[in-house]
């Protein structure tokens, strides 16, 4: 099997924050994540099972992911894009840095000019990468000492997920579209909109929208049903435990429609707001 290096340009908006987070979450739970948006310089030479590393260019400069080629046939969207089965994906702060690679004697003659170039020193790179991942796992018991941080709220992607508690089968995650639309709306009003990442033990929680201007944290749900609303309340209260009152002053649900009067009464009783679209590009807050 061969080893290749893919390039991630931090300025390339196709590899969004949410897309990367979904892979980080999956691989952090020791699950593999399939992703089908990576270009190769020469598709004729690759085979299923070939090893790949993801190199992040400036300003990060370092290895942030690893996986294997899942298929050699390009995806239907066209171009030289093939699916990768990721086994590890890291936050930028946990990357295997360029400085570390050099200190380990890994010559960057393989420094990627384009995605899909052959990695030189592949065996040594593999060894150093495995040692790096082990060192990160050894740090996990101290993860609680890490503080929540705000991150850019890039455009959310539509994805599918299981919500068996209030829907049958696989439901379209429409709340990602809702978040993107509401983020655009708030920014038109001059607000700054971000998200929170909250390290908790050996995992990380990722909130929906955070209105920095109003210090308001939003949780979006694609249903106004009781189970969905109660789930959103629970998520907000869970996030709130780790965020200071000076950072987050208000909690609010982003819903597709006005919920029932009984659910509105529930929200009001615990001082949680509710926002939903009016259909004319504006939103109503109750």
Buried (B, 14 or more C-beta within 10 A) or exposed (E): EBBBBBBBEEEEEEBBBBBBBBBBBBBBEEEBBEBBBBBBBEBEEBEBEBBBBBBBBEEBBBBBBBBBBBBBEBBEEEEBBBBBBBBBBBBEEBBBBBEBBEEBEBEEEBBBEEBBBBBBBBEBBBEBBEEBBEEBEEEEEEBEEBEBEBBEBBBBBEEEEEBEEBBEEEBEBBBBBBBBBBBEBBBEEEBEBBBBBBBBEEEBBBBBBBBBEBBBBBBBBBBBBBEBBBBBBEBBEBBBEBBEEEBBEEBBBBBBEBBEEEBBEBBEEEEBBBBBBEEEEEBEEE
